């Protein structure tokens, strides 16, 4: 793996290009040729960064540098920026420590499954205690009944009463023990349920904007696809991307960039509703899903939000300085025009890139882009 990455990175740093890609671009003149060039430049920048910091050519290092240069992971972008500012260079050990810390704090399907197992085990324990309590009561009743049968007019003496009192005391003590265990188990179950709910929110929501994240959106898209099919409704997906967002971070700082992300998230949330869902896909990208609206109708709605944002005069709260105009570009696709909803999302992404290529601050429909 390392040798292959090394050869690949050297080829990128030497500005070599796969012959098949060149011939295809020259033969077909695809409108996405600029995007290919952009990606080529990105890979070259990643290689240069790795060599400049003497980092091993591993998938982890490559992914971290990619997220830093593209700003697709704000946490990594801030962490790398901070270490560069204080030390001027990052190391393999620092990268390994950062990734390990993030993985330790990350809510994963495995950790959620473990929590669910704990809840199930605890509930099973409560059920067992209830069964034990019922069994104890049943046994006590049976013992009393047996004593009553043996109780005759001639046997109403102290030994029988003593045995009855002993049985009663044993039952009372057993009930107290079961009750205490049930209280403790109930508290543990409630704590686990609260932890599980918190973990689910963390796993399905973006911590910065409060919007659902990519994972939650993909699940929602499956649900809405089935609902739209059942109701014979239209379903459209939108890919949005804030224009020149890296310039906002570089010029005004990451805190201001965070506020811009929140502002755009709130703006898009304003056009969402019961049949419209918005999520942060990652970095400065947002996705939206509209059920009951055609792609053309969605273009109009999203373009209205784009126009609203483009006319806003945003101010850097830290300096009071007026910011450059903040805009976004978007691509829209009809989900049912494709065999798989994921293909519709890709089509919306392609339309978004064309909107970027043609000047940004505009909304394109996938049918116009292909």
Helices and strands as residue ranges (DSSP letters): H 2-13, H 19-28, H 33-52, H 59-70, H 74-86, H 92-105, H 109-150, G 153-155, H 158-204, H 214-231, E 235-242, H 245-252, H 254-269, E 276-282, E 285-291, H 295-310, E 328-334, G 335-337, H 341-357, E 363-365, H 366-369
